[in-house]
Amino acid sequence: MTGSGLSIRQLELDDMDAAARVHRTAFDHALPWLTGLHTPDEDRWFYRERVFTGCQVHGAFEGGSLAGIIAFRSDWIDQLYVLPEVQGRGVGSELLQIAKRTFDCLQLWTLQRNLRARRFYEARGFALVEETDGAGNEEKESDARYFWTRP
């Protein structure tokens, strides 16, 4: 629990459908040109069968509803999504702190056109280390890899 009325806990398999909804809502809001990339059924399958089985997944709850999620493994952040209506209130920062407390270094990919995400990570100590043309990701969008290490 944080002092702002936000509670954070590790998510369980029963939470994965809600996590998939947060992901899709935030993704489509941030990247509207990619809306419809996956169906809700595909999102739920991905969270149950891939994210939950391969990552630690934590959720931030505001007023009893899931407002944001982070999924990480080893030194990678695989997913970090916050509902648009609660962005800018520290939810993403609180979730990111869980991963930062767990590992001495972290890296992640984000799309180059997702300027808000890039500014978010850069403001929290992540440095740009690589940019690609997107040929290796399913979105076929130019992406950027960021790296953070504990000072």
PyMOL commands that place a pseudoatom at each C-alpha (Angstrom):
pseudoatom trace, name=CA, resn=MET, resi=1, chain=A, elem=C, hetatm=0, pos=[0.000, 0.000, 0.000]
pseudoatom trace, name=CA, resn=THR, resi=2, chain=A, elem=C, hetatm=0, pos=[1.233, 3.466, -0.781]
pseudoatom trace, name=CA, resn=GLY, resi=3, chain=A, elem=C, hetatm=0, pos=[0.311, 6.685, 0.952]
pseudoatom trace, name=CA, resn=SER, resi=4, chain=A, elem=C, hetatm=0, pos=[-1.818, 7.884, -1.983]
pseudoatom trace, name=CA, resn=GLY, resi=5, chain=A, elem=C, hetatm=0, pos=[-4.670, 5.386, -1.603]
pseudoatom trace, name=CA, resn=LEU, resi=6, chain=A, elem=C, hetatm=0, pos=[-3.025, 3.161, -4.157]
pseudoatom trace, name=CA, resn=SER, resi=7, chain=A, elem=C, hetatm=0, pos=[-2.472, -0.476, -3.246]
pseudoatom trace, name=CA, resn=ILE, resi=8, chain=A, elem=C, hetatm=0, pos=[-0.008, -2.716, -5.053]
pseudoatom trace, name=CA, resn=ARG, resi=9, chain=A, elem=C, hetatm=0, pos=[0.191, -6.479, -4.928]
pseudoatom trace, name=CA, resn=GLN, resi=10, chain=A, elem=C, hetatm=0, pos=[1.539, -9.360, -6.944]
pseudoatom trace, name=CA, resn=LEU, resi=11, chain=A, elem=C, hetatm=0, pos=[-1.135, -10.543, -9.333]
pseudoatom trace, name=CA, resn=GLU, resi=12, chain=A, elem=C, hetatm=0, pos=[-2.436, -14.088, -9.575]
pseudoatom trace, name=CA, resn=LEU, resi=13, chain=A, elem=C, hetatm=0, pos=[-3.719, -16.090, -12.506]
pseudoatom trace, name=CA, resn=ASP, resi=14, chain=A, elem=C, hetatm=0, pos=[-7.289, -14.989, -11.700]
pseudoatom trace, name=CA, resn=ASP, resi=15, chain=A, elem=C, hetatm=0, pos=[-6.179, -11.368, -12.283]
pseudoatom trace, name=CA, resn=MET, resi=16, chain=A, elem=C, hetatm=0, pos=[-4.838, -11.943, -15.790]
pseudoatom trace, name=CA, resn=ASP, resi=17, chain=A, elem=C, hetatm=0, pos=[-8.045, -11.057, -17.652]
pseudoatom trace, name=CA, resn=ALA, resi=18, chain=A, elem=C, hetatm=0, pos=[-8.141, -7.691, -15.866]
pseudoatom trace, name=CA, resn=ALA, resi=19, chain=A, elem=C, hetatm=0, pos=[-4.417, -7.204, -16.576]
pseudoatom trace, name=CA, resn=ALA, resi=20, chain=A, elem=C, hetatm=0, pos=[-5.039, -7.866, -20.267]
pseudoatom trace, name=CA, resn=ARG, resi=21, chain=A, elem=C, hetatm=0, pos=[-7.822, -5.239, -20.274]
pseudoatom trace, name=CA, resn=VAL, resi=22, chain=A, elem=C, hetatm=0, pos=[-5.518, -2.641, -18.685]
pseudoatom trace, name=CA, resn=HIS, resi=23, chain=A, elem=C, hetatm=0, pos=[-2.848, -3.466, -21.273]
pseudoatom trace, name=CA, resn=ARG, resi=24, chain=A, elem=C, hetatm=0, pos=[-5.217, -3.142, -24.221]
pseudoatom trace, name=CA, resn=THR, resi=25, chain=A, elem=C, hetatm=0, pos=[-6.865, 0.062, -22.971]
pseudoatom trace, name=CA, resn=ALA, resi=26, chain=A, elem=C, hetatm=0, pos=[-3.534, 1.795, -22.312]
pseudoatom trace, name=CA, resn=PHE, resi=27, chain=A, elem=C, hetatm=0, pos=[-1.903, 0.463, -25.505]
pseudoatom trace, name=CA, resn=ASP, resi=28, chain=A, elem=C, hetatm=0, pos=[-4.767, 1.582, -27.744]
pseudoatom trace, name=CA, resn=HIS, resi=29, chain=A, elem=C, hetatm=0, pos=[-4.841, 5.004, -26.075]
pseudoatom trace, name=CA, resn=ALA, resi=30, chain=A, elem=C, hetatm=0, pos=[-1.088, 5.553, -26.500]
pseudoatom trace, name=CA, resn=LEU, resi=31, chain=A, elem=C, hetatm=0, pos=[-0.806, 3.990, -29.954]
pseudoatom trace, name=CA, resn=PRO, resi=32, chain=A, elem=C, hetatm=0, pos=[-4.172, 4.471, -31.703]
pseudoatom trace, name=CA, resn=TRP, resi=33, chain=A, elem=C, hetatm=0, pos=[-2.741, 3.643, -35.141]
pseudoatom trace, name=CA, resn=LEU, resi=34, chain=A, elem=C, hetatm=0, pos=[-2.181, 0.069, -33.832]
pseudoatom trace, name=CA, resn=THR, resi=35, chain=A, elem=C, hetatm=0, pos=[-5.677, -0.406, -32.364]
pseudoatom trace, name=CA, resn=GLY, resi=36, chain=A, elem=C, hetatm=0, pos=[-7.025, -3.831, -33.246]
pseudoatom trace, name=CA, resn=LEU, resi=37, chain=A, elem=C, hetatm=0, pos=[-3.624, -5.497, -33.420]
pseudoatom trace, name=CA, resn=HIS, resi=38, chain=A, elem=C, hetatm=0, pos=[-4.994, -8.262, -31.170]
pseudoatom trace, name=CA, resn=THR, resi=39, chain=A, elem=C, hetatm=0, pos=[-8.456, -9.380, -30.113]
pseudoatom trace, name=CA, resn=PRO, resi=40, chain=A, elem=C, hetatm=0, pos=[-9.479, -9.395, -26.436]
pseudoatom trace, name=CA, resn=ASP, resi=41, chain=A, elem=C, hetatm=0, pos=[-9.340, -13.222, -26.521]
pseudoatom trace, name=CA, resn=GLU, resi=42, chain=A, elem=C, hetatm=0, pos=[-5.756, -13.099, -27.822]
pseudoatom trace, name=CA, resn=ASP, resi=43, chain=A, elem=C, hetatm=0, pos=[-4.816, -10.596, -25.102]
pseudoatom trace, name=CA, resn=ARG, resi=44, chain=A, elem=C, hetatm=0, pos=[-6.294, -12.798, -22.359]
pseudoatom trace, name=CA, resn=TRP, resi=45, chain=A, elem=C, hetatm=0, pos=[-4.509, -15.867, -23.725]
pseudoatom trace, name=CA, resn=PHE, resi=46, chain=A, elem=C, hetatm=0, pos=[-1.205, -13.957, -23.887]
pseudoatom trace, name=CA, resn=TYR, resi=47, chain=A, elem=C, hetatm=0, pos=[-1.474, -12.820, -20.269]
pseudoatom trace, name=CA, resn=ARG, resi=48, chain=A, elem=C, hetatm=0, pos=[-2.533, -16.221, -18.918]
pseudoatom trace, name=CA, resn=GLU, resi=49, chain=A, elem=C, hetatm=0, pos=[-0.147, -18.368, -20.965]
pseudoatom trace, name=CA, resn=ARG, resi=50, chain=A, elem=C, hetatm=0, pos=[2.897, -16.143, -21.509]
pseudoatom trace, name=CA, resn=VAL, resi=51, chain=A, elem=C, hetatm=0, pos=[3.072, -13.172, -19.167]
pseudoatom trace, name=CA, resn=PHE, resi=52, chain=A, elem=C, hetatm=0, pos=[1.862, -14.915, -15.997]
pseudoatom trace, name=CA, resn=THR, resi=53, chain=A, elem=C, hetatm=0, pos=[4.026, -17.997, -16.581]
pseudoatom trace, name=CA, resn=GLY, resi=54, chain=A, elem=C, hetatm=0, pos=[7.209, -16.105, -17.452]
pseudoatom trace, name=CA, resn=CYS, resi=55, chain=A, elem=C, hetatm=0, pos=[7.147, -12.954, -15.342]
pseudoatom trace, name=CA, resn=GLN, resi=56, chain=A, elem=C, hetatm=0, pos=[6.488, -11.493, -11.941]
pseudoatom trace, name=CA, resn=VAL, resi=57, chain=A, elem=C, hetatm=0, pos=[3.302, -9.499, -12.475]
pseudoatom trace, name=CA, resn=HIS, resi=58, chain=A, elem=C, hetatm=0, pos=[2.226, -6.756, -10.074]
pseudoatom trace, name=CA, resn=GLY, resi=59, chain=A, elem=C, hetatm=0, pos=[-0.858, -4.593, -10.183]
pseudoatom trace, name=CA, resn=ALA, resi=60, chain=A, elem=C, hetatm=0, pos=[-1.737, -1.196, -8.805]
pseudoatom trace, name=CA, resn=PHE, resi=61, chain=A, elem=C, hetatm=0, pos=[-5.279, -0.851, -7.523]
pseudoatom trace, name=CA, resn=GLU, resi=62, chain=A, elem=C, hetatm=0, pos=[-7.082, 2.426, -7.042]
pseudoatom trace, name=CA, resn=GLY, resi=63, chain=A, elem=C, hetatm=0, pos=[-10.483, 2.256, -5.392]
pseudoatom trace, name=CA, resn=GLY, resi=64, chain=A, elem=C, hetatm=0, pos=[-10.463, -1.527, -5.723]
pseudoatom trace, name=CA, resn=SER, resi=65, chain=A, elem=C, hetatm=0, pos=[-9.996, -1.472, -9.506]
pseudoatom trace, name=CA, resn=LEU, resi=66, chain=A, elem=C, hetatm=0, pos=[-6.863, -2.463, -11.361]
pseudoatom trace, name=CA, resn=ALA, resi=67, chain=A, elem=C, hetatm=0, pos=[-5.313, 0.765, -12.647]
pseudoatom trace, name=CA, resn=GLY, resi=68, chain=A, elem=C, hetatm=0, pos=[-1.879, -0.391, -13.825]
pseudoatom trace, name=CA, resn=ILE, resi=69, chain=A, elem=C, hetatm=0, pos=[0.344, -3.430, -14.273]
pseudoatom trace, name=CA, resn=ILE, resi=70, chain=A, elem=C, hetatm=0, pos=[4.012, -4.264, -14.534]
pseudoatom trace, name=CA, resn=ALA, resi=71, chain=A, elem=C, hetatm=0, pos=[5.468, -7.585, -15.678]
pseudoatom trace, name=CA, resn=PHE, resi=72, chain=A, elem=C, hetatm=0, pos=[9.190, -8.221, -15.371]
pseudoatom trace, name=CA, resn=ARG, resi=73, chain=A, elem=C, hetatm=0, pos=[11.696, -11.064, -15.385]
pseudoatom trace, name=CA, resn=SER, resi=74, chain=A, elem=C, hetatm=0, pos=[15.424, -11.325, -14.942]
pseudoatom trace, name=CA, resn=ASP, resi=75, chain=A, elem=C, hetatm=0, pos=[16.620, -7.858, -15.971]
pseudoatom trace, name=CA, resn=TRP, resi=76, chain=A, elem=C, hetatm=0, pos=[13.772, -7.088, -18.382]
pseudoatom trace, name=CA, resn=ILE, resi=77, chain=A, elem=C, hetatm=0, pos=[10.559, -5.152, -18.055]
pseudoatom trace, name=CA, resn=ASP, resi=78, chain=A, elem=C, hetatm=0, pos=[8.186, -6.894, -20.446]
pseudoatom trace, name=CA, resn=GLN, resi=79, chain=A, elem=C, hetatm=0, pos=[5.025, -4.873, -19.784]
pseudoatom trace, name=CA, resn=LEU, resi=80, chain=A, elem=C, hetatm=0, pos=[4.171, -1.620, -18.013]
pseudoatom trace, name=CA, resn=TYR, resi=81, chain=A, elem=C, hetatm=0, pos=[0.725, -0.172, -18.651]
pseudoatom trace, name=CA, resn=VAL, resi=82, chain=A, elem=C, hetatm=0, pos=[-1.387, 2.334, -16.747]
pseudoatom trace, name=CA, resn=LEU, resi=83, chain=A, elem=C, hetatm=0, pos=[-4.985, 3.248, -17.559]
pseudoatom trace, name=CA, resn=PRO, resi=84, chain=A, elem=C, hetatm=0, pos=[-5.166, 6.637, -19.317]
pseudoatom trace, name=CA, resn=GLU, resi=85, chain=A, elem=C, hetatm=0, pos=[-7.456, 8.170, -16.683]
pseudoatom trace, name=CA, resn=VAL, resi=86, chain=A, elem=C, hetatm=0, pos=[-4.906, 7.625, -13.891]
pseudoatom trace, name=CA, resn=GLN, resi=87, chain=A, elem=C, hetatm=0, pos=[-1.724, 8.461, -15.802]
pseudoatom trace, name=CA, resn=GLY, resi=88, chain=A, elem=C, hetatm=0, pos=[0.291, 11.283, -14.278]
pseudoatom trace, name=CA, resn=ARG, resi=89, chain=A, elem=C, hetatm=0, pos=[-0.620, 10.296, -10.704]
pseudoatom trace, name=CA, resn=GLY, resi=90, chain=A, elem=C, hetatm=0, pos=[2.433, 8.179, -9.905]
pseudoatom trace, name=CA, resn=VAL, resi=91, chain=A, elem=C, hetatm=0, pos=[0.956, 4.752, -10.649]
pseudoatom trace, name=CA, resn=GLY, resi=92, chain=A, elem=C, hetatm=0, pos=[3.589, 3.887, -13.254]
pseudoatom trace, name=CA, resn=SER, resi=93, chain=A, elem=C, hetatm=0, pos=[6.395, 5.191, -11.043]
pseudoatom trace, name=CA, resn=GLU, resi=94, chain=A, elem=C, hetatm=0, pos=[5.222, 3.070, -8.101]
pseudoatom trace, name=CA, resn=LEU, resi=95, chain=A, elem=C, hetatm=0, pos=[5.064, -0.033, -10.291]
pseudoatom trace, name=CA, resn=LEU, resi=96, chain=A, elem=C, hetatm=0, pos=[8.477, 0.683, -11.795]
pseudoatom trace, name=CA, resn=GLN, resi=97, chain=A, elem=C, hetatm=0, pos=[9.964, 0.939, -8.287]
pseudoatom trace, name=CA, resn=ILE, resi=98, chain=A, elem=C, hetatm=0, pos=[9.051, -2.706, -7.644]
pseudoatom trace, name=CA, resn=ALA, resi=99, chain=A, elem=C, hetatm=0, pos=[11.257, -3.842, -10.516]
pseudoatom trace, name=CA, resn=LYS, resi=100, chain=A, elem=C, hetatm=0, pos=[14.017, -1.377, -9.582]
pseudoatom trace, name=CA, resn=ARG, resi=101, chain=A, elem=C, hetatm=0, pos=[14.087, -2.756, -6.023]
pseudoatom trace, name=CA, resn=THR, resi=102, chain=A, elem=C, hetatm=0, pos=[14.268, -6.314, -7.378]
pseudoatom trace, name=CA, resn=PHE, resi=103, chain=A, elem=C, hetatm=0, pos=[17.112, -5.955, -9.903]
pseudoatom trace, name=CA, resn=ASP, resi=104, chain=A, elem=C, hetatm=0, pos=[20.326, -3.927, -10.160]
pseudoatom trace, name=CA, resn=CYS, resi=105, chain=A, elem=C, hetatm=0, pos=[19.778, -3.280, -13.855]
pseudoatom trace, name=CA, resn=LEU, resi=106, chain=A, elem=C, hetatm=0, pos=[16.762, -3.318, -16.142]
pseudoatom trace, name=CA, resn=GLN, resi=107, chain=A, elem=C, hetatm=0, pos=[16.083, -2.933, -19.820]
pseudoatom trace, name=CA, resn=LEU, resi=108, chain=A, elem=C, hetatm=0, pos=[12.988, -2.622, -21.943]
pseudoatom trace, name=CA, resn=TRP, resi=109, chain=A, elem=C, hetatm=0, pos=[11.717, -1.917, -25.425]
pseudoatom trace, name=CA, resn=THR, resi=110, chain=A, elem=C, hetatm=0, pos=[9.228, 0.782, -26.345]
pseudoatom trace, name=CA, resn=LEU, resi=111, chain=A, elem=C, hetatm=0, pos=[8.132, 2.111, -29.699]
pseudoatom trace, name=CA, resn=GLN, resi=112, chain=A, elem=C, hetatm=0, pos=[9.957, 5.200, -30.915]
pseudoatom trace, name=CA, resn=ARG, resi=113, chain=A, elem=C, hetatm=0, pos=[6.684, 7.010, -31.633]
pseudoatom trace, name=CA, resn=ASN, resi=114, chain=A, elem=C, hetatm=0, pos=[5.497, 6.450, -28.037]
pseudoatom trace, name=CA, resn=LEU, resi=115, chain=A, elem=C, hetatm=0, pos=[7.002, 9.741, -26.899]
pseudoatom trace, name=CA, resn=ARG, resi=116, chain=A, elem=C, hetatm=0, pos=[5.157, 9.817, -23.581]
pseudoatom trace, name=CA, resn=ALA, resi=117, chain=A, elem=C, hetatm=0, pos=[6.607, 6.423, -22.599]
pseudoatom trace, name=CA, resn=ARG, resi=118, chain=A, elem=C, hetatm=0, pos=[10.079, 7.488, -23.706]
pseudoatom trace, name=CA, resn=ARG, resi=119, chain=A, elem=C, hetatm=0, pos=[9.908, 10.659, -21.595]
pseudoatom trace, name=CA, resn=PHE, resi=120, chain=A, elem=C, hetatm=0, pos=[8.591, 8.608, -18.639]
pseudoatom trace, name=CA, resn=TYR, resi=121, chain=A, elem=C, hetatm=0, pos=[11.525, 6.182, -18.726]
pseudoatom trace, name=CA, resn=GLU, resi=122, chain=A, elem=C, hetatm=0, pos=[14.143, 8.857, -19.382]
pseudoatom trace, name=CA, resn=ALA, resi=123, chain=A, elem=C, hetatm=0, pos=[12.865, 10.902, -16.413]
pseudoatom trace, name=CA, resn=ARG, resi=124, chain=A, elem=C, hetatm=0, pos=[13.343, 7.808, -14.214]
pseudoatom trace, name=CA, resn=GLY, resi=125, chain=A, elem=C, hetatm=0, pos=[16.954, 7.202, -15.131]
pseudoatom trace, name=CA, resn=PHE, resi=126, chain=A, elem=C, hetatm=0, pos=[16.683, 4.959, -18.190]
pseudoatom trace, name=CA, resn=ALA, resi=127, chain=A, elem=C, hetatm=0, pos=[19.099, 5.671, -21.032]
pseudoatom trace, name=CA, resn=LEU, resi=128, chain=A, elem=C, hetatm=0, pos=[18.496, 5.018, -24.708]
pseudoatom trace, name=CA, resn=VAL, resi=129, chain=A, elem=C, hetatm=0, pos=[20.951, 2.329, -25.887]
pseudoatom trace, name=CA, resn=GLU, resi=130, chain=A, elem=C, hetatm=0, pos=[19.539, 1.109, -29.208]
pseudoatom trace, name=CA, resn=GLU, resi=131, chain=A, elem=C, hetatm=0, pos=[17.039, 2.019, -31.904]
pseudoatom trace, name=CA, resn=THR, resi=132, chain=A, elem=C, hetatm=0, pos=[15.810, -0.331, -34.630]
pseudoatom trace, name=CA, resn=ASP, resi=133, chain=A, elem=C, hetatm=0, pos=[13.655, -0.086, -37.730]
pseudoatom trace, name=CA, resn=GLY, resi=134, chain=A, elem=C, hetatm=0, pos=[11.035, -2.387, -36.175]
pseudoatom trace, name=CA, resn=ALA, resi=135, chain=A, elem=C, hetatm=0, pos=[11.640, -5.325, -38.492]
pseudoatom trace, name=CA, resn=GLY, resi=136, chain=A, elem=C, hetatm=0, pos=[11.987, -7.587, -35.434]
pseudoatom trace, name=CA, resn=ASN, resi=137, chain=A, elem=C, hetatm=0, pos=[8.748, -6.685, -33.634]
pseudoatom trace, name=CA, resn=GLU, resi=138, chain=A, elem=C, hetatm=0, pos=[5.188, -7.697, -34.416]
pseudoatom trace, name=CA, resn=GLU, resi=139, chain=A, elem=C, hetatm=0, pos=[4.032, -4.103, -34.802]
pseudoatom trace, name=CA, resn=LYS, resi=140, chain=A, elem=C, hetatm=0, pos=[6.671, -3.462, -37.505]
pseudoatom trace, name=CA, resn=GLU, resi=141, chain=A, elem=C, hetatm=0, pos=[7.240, -0.110, -35.785]
pseudoatom trace, name=CA, resn=SER, resi=142, chain=A, elem=C, hetatm=0, pos=[10.624, 1.462, -35.108]
pseudoatom trace, name=CA, resn=ASP, resi=143, chain=A, elem=C, hetatm=0, pos=[11.498, 0.754, -31.497]
pseudoatom trace, name=CA, resn=ALA, resi=144, chain=A, elem=C, hetatm=0, pos=[13.931, 1.850, -28.824]
pseudoatom trace, name=CA, resn=ARG, resi=145, chain=A, elem=C, hetatm=0, pos=[15.706, -0.144, -26.142]
pseudoatom trace, name=CA, resn=TYR, resi=146, chain=A, elem=C, hetatm=0, pos=[16.348, 1.533, -22.798]
pseudoatom trace, name=CA, resn=PHE, resi=147, chain=A, elem=C, hetatm=0, pos=[18.693, 0.506, -19.996]
pseudoatom trace, name=CA, resn=TRP, resi=148, chain=A, elem=C, hetatm=0, pos=[18.800, 1.410, -16.311]
pseudoatom trace, name=CA, resn=THR, resi=149, chain=A, elem=C, hetatm=0, pos=[21.350, 0.477, -13.684]
pseudoatom trace, name=CA, resn=ARG, resi=150, chain=A, elem=C, hetatm=0, pos=[21.267, 1.145, -9.963]
pseudoatom trace, name=CA, resn=PRO, resi=151, chain=A, elem=C, hetatm=0, pos=[23.510, 4.130, -9.144]
for i in range(1, 151): cmd.bond("trace and resi %d" % i, "trace and resi %d" % (i + 1))
show_as sticks, trace
zoom trace
